[in-house]
């Protein structure tokens, strides 16, 4: 019913850490904020340099300028502002800019990761997991996911779970995968709730429990995960663990289709024939 995919997670988490005091408002206020942090950086305030880098990167209060963003992020990172190191990593990791340099990305991520920025640990893990910019190393990915998961970064728990299910870089351990999905779901990673629902639905590593499956799909659907809506719609369509209800199935497929799940669009089309 569900193909566990990591790609959407990578894209969703490929983000920079924001800086305090920056919120796009009116153009005038943005410009005033930019000038204030520019002065702060000139006066030796490292947070001001980091914020200046962020504003250049996002084009807030000034024209977007990645060269200047790198300059001020570097200054802040050298001053041990770790979120600036992470953000440098994201700029260098991005393949759609002239600044792409995976070795530099790893260097800055590693500095932040080693000093406790778990998003940076996660970012390194995804680089090794995907194996696009560097040779794939599932073992390195698993170690970093495990480290950041243990330190409260729930998205890493979610990414590590299917590795235990499929023996990717770790020894197969379905019970461990279930535990990780539960941990991710409890922490608010809605993909984890949906994936856990699939395990309950299919009875993978546990006794089948259609009620728990439908509850988890409903939770993930209500929180905006299109796949959760699709899976719940399929349960209503087939009458799996719930009373067969084509009307509810159609509503859920329509919601999932609008949310970007093309399979839901196909299910809806079939249902309407």
N, C-alpha and C positions, 0 to 999 in steps of 0.2 A: 504493500500500500504506500510505503514511503521509502524513497531512496535517500539515505542519509548523505547529505552533501555538505562539504565544508566551504565551498567557494563563496557562497553568500556571506558566510561568517567572516571570511578574510576581508571581503570588501567592506563589510559593516564596521569592522574593527580597525581598518586601516585609517586611523584618525590621529589628529594631533591632540595634545593635552591643552586645554584652554587656559587662559590667564585671567586672574581676577581683575575686575575693573574695566573689562572690555565687553560691551554689549552694543551691537549695532542699533543706533537710535536715529536721530536726525543727522544729516550730513555735517552740520555745524558742530554738534556735540562730539561726533566721531573725530572731527579735525582737532577739536580742543583736547580730547583725550590723547590723540596721537602726539600733539605738541608737548603735552605734559610729560608723557613717558619718554619722549625724545630728550627732553631736558633732564629728566631723572637719570637716564642712561649716561648722558654726558657728565652728570655729577657723580657717577660711580655707583648708581643704584642698579644692581644686577637684575632684579626683578623688572625694572624699567626696560632694560635691554632685551630681556626675554619677551616682554609684552610688545615691544617695538617690532621684534622679529615676527611675532604672531600677527600683528596688524599689517605688516608688509606682505606676509604670506596670504592673508585673507583679503587684502585690499580694503581694510577698514580705516577710514580717516585719511587715506592716501591711496595712490595708485598701487596696484599689486606689483610687487617686485621681488622675485625669488632670490636674486643675487643679494639684495639688501637684507632679505629675511635670513638668508644663510649667514651673512656677516654678523647680524645682531644675535642670532641664536648661538653662533659659535662663541661670541663674546660672553654670553650668559652661561653657556655650557662650561666654558673654561673657568668660570666663576663658581662652578658646581651647582648651577641651577639645573637639576636633573631633567625636569620636564622639557627644558630647551634642548637637551641632548636627545631626548626621544623625538622631538619634533624635527630636529635635524635628520634623524634617521628616516622619518617618513618622507621628507623631501628627497633624500638620496635614494630611497627605495622606489619611489614612484617612477614607473617606466614611461610615462607620458610627458616627461620634461627633459630638457637638455642636461639637467643636473643628475641624472640617473648614475649612481655609483654604488653598487651593492656592497662593496668592501667598506666604504665609508659608512654606509647605513648600518652594517653590522658593528662597526667600531663604536658608533654613538649609541646604538641600542645596548651594546654590551656594557658600556660605562654606566648607563642608567639602570640596567637590569642588575648589575653587580651591587648597586647601592640601593636596591629595593623598589624600583619602578617596575611593577609586575606587567604592565602593558608592554613594556620594552622586551621583557622576557618572552611574552606571548608573540610579539612581532618577529623575534628571531626564530621562534618555534615554527611559525607559519612559513617563513622563508625556507627552512629546511624541509618542512612537510610538503609544500607545493613542488619544490625542486625545479623551479623555472629559471630563477636567476643564478642558482647554484646547484650543484649535484644534490639530489635528494638524499636526506639522511633521516629516516624515520626514527632511529634510535635517539639522535640528538633532539628531534622534535618532541618525542615522548618525554625525555628527561626534563626539558624546559616547560612543557605543559604541566607535568607533574609538580615541578617546583612552584610555578605560579598559581596552580590550582590550590596547593597546600597553603599558599600565602594569600588566599582569598580572592583570586581572580577567576571568577566562575566561568567565564567563557573558555578558559583553558580546560576546565573540568569537562565541559561539553565536547571540546575537540578531542580530548583524550579518550573519551568513552568509546567511540567507534573503533579506535585503534585496538582497544582490548577486545572488542567484539570480533574484529577481523584479523587479529594477530599481526598488526602493523607496528613493528619496532618494539613490541612487547609480547610476552607470552599470552595467548588467548585466556581471557578470564571474564566470563559473562557476568558473574556476580559483581566484579569490580566495575564493569561497564554500567550495570544497573545503578550501583551506588553513586557513580559519577553523574549519571543523568539526573538522579534524584537531587544531588547536591546542586547541580546547575539550575534545575527547575525551581528548587526552593529559593535560590538566590536571584531569581527573576529572569533567567535566560529561557525565554519561551520556547525556543527550538528544543531545548532539553525536555520540556514538558511534552511536546509533541512526539519526540523520539521515544520517550518513556512510554507514552501511550501505545506506540507501535509494538513495543515489547510485550505489554500487557495484552494487546489484541491478538498477537500471534503466539503468545505463550513461550517466548524466548527467554530461557533462564528462569522461568517462573510459571506458575499455573496461569492459564488464560483467565483474564478478568475483564470482560467486556464493559462492565460498569465503570471500572477505573479508567479504562481506555477512553471511553466516551467523555468522562469528566475531564481528563487531561486534554483531549482534543478541544473540548468546549472552552477550557481555560485559555489555551493558546490561541484559539480563534477569537475570543473576546478581547484578547490583548494585542490583536492585530496580525497574527501569523496566518497567512493565507492557506498554508499547507494544513494547519490545524482545522480550518473550516472545511477544506476538501475531504480530509479523513473522516470528519464527523458526518459530512454529507454522504459519504460512501456507506457509512454505517446505517444511516436512515434509508438510503437507496436500496440496500440489500437486506435490511432488517436484521443486522448483526448486533445482537445485544440490546437492541431497541426495537420498538414497533415500527414496521416499515411505513415510511411517510414520504411520498414523493414531493409533496409541497415543501416540507422542511429541507429535504435534500436539494431542491431547486434553489431555495433561498440561500443556502450555504454555498452551493456551487457558484451562484451569482456573486456572492460576497468575495469568495476566493478568486474568482475570475477578475474582478475589479482590483483585487489586491496583487494581481500579477501572476497567478498560477495558471498557466496555459492548459494544464491537464483538467483543471476545474471547468474551463471554458468548453473543452471537448465533452466532458461529462454532462454539462448543461445542455449542449446542443443535442446530444444523444437522448437526453431525458425529454426534450421538447419535440422530438420527432413523433 
